Amino acid sequence: MERPVFVDNEIYHVFSRGVEKRNIFTSDKDRFRFIHDVFEFNDEAPARNTGYFYNLTNNPLKSDFNRKPRSLLVEVLCFCFMPSHYHLLLR
């Protein structure tokens, strides 16, 4: 199968489903982690290892003030997470 050729400023519907229609999200924690990853990995710069949760005893926003401006790979127009699959609308 050939790889698709992506074109700038076009809109793409990206989706994936669990094997045998099994659930890929079993809790809100799973969905929040996926949202975090869609945000964090949508950058030309390497993703930082921030850990899954911020340490709430420190200022949780302090490290983000030193973050360089992001250079997005795609624009996420909308998303939908179902228990067994997800949809992303990307430009």
C-alpha positions in Angstrom: 0.0 0.0 0.0 1.4 3.4 -1.0 1.7 6.1 1.6 -0.7 9.0 1.0 0.6 12.3 -0.1 -0.5 15.0 2.3 -1.2 18.5 1.0 -1.0 21.7 3.0 -4.3 23.4 3.9 -6.4 20.3 3.2 -8.6 18.7 5.9 -8.1 15.1 6.8 -10.2 12.7 8.8 -7.9 10.4 10.8 -9.3 7.6 12.8 -8.3 4.3 14.4 -10.2 1.5 16.1 -9.2 -1.2 18.6 -8.4 -4.7 17.3 -11.6 -6.7 17.0 -13.4 -3.5 18.0 -12.1 -3.8 21.6 -12.1 -0.7 23.8 -9.0 1.4 23.6 -10.2 3.9 26.2 -11.4 2.3 29.4 -11.5 5.4 31.7 -11.4 9.1 31.6 -7.7 8.8 32.6 -7.1 7.1 29.2 -8.9 9.8 27.3 -7.2 12.6 29.1 -3.8 11.0 28.4 -4.7 10.7 24.7 -5.7 14.4 24.6 -2.4 15.3 26.4 -0.4 13.3 23.8 -2.2 14.8 20.8 -1.2 18.2 22.2 2.3 17.3 23.4 3.5 15.4 20.2 2.0 18.0 17.8 5.2 20.0 17.7 8.3 19.9 15.5 10.5 20.0 18.6 11.0 16.8 20.6 8.4 16.2 23.3 9.6 17.0 26.9 9.4 14.4 29.6 7.0 16.2 31.9 5.7 13.1 33.6 2.1 12.1 33.6 1.1 14.4 36.4 2.6 17.6 37.6 3.8 17.7 41.2 1.1 19.8 42.8 3.4 20.8 45.7 5.4 22.9 43.3 4.0 25.5 40.9 2.5 23.3 38.1 2.7 26.2 35.6 6.3 27.3 36.3 8.0 25.0 33.8 5.6 26.0 31.0 6.6 29.6 31.2 10.1 28.6 29.9 8.7 26.7 27.0 9.8 27.7 23.6 7.1 28.8 21.1 5.5 25.7 19.5 5.8 24.9 15.8 2.7 22.8 15.1 2.8 19.9 12.7 -1.0 19.9 12.2 -4.0 22.0 13.2 -6.4 19.9 15.3 -9.8 21.1 14.2 -11.9 18.7 16.3 -11.7 15.3 17.9 -14.1 12.6 19.2 -13.1 9.7 21.5 -15.3 6.7 21.7 -14.6 3.7 23.9 -13.4 1.6 20.9 -12.1 4.2 18.5 -11.3 7.8 17.9 -11.7 10.5 15.2 -9.4 13.5 14.5 -10.2 16.2 12.0 -6.8 17.7 11.0 -5.5 20.4 8.7 
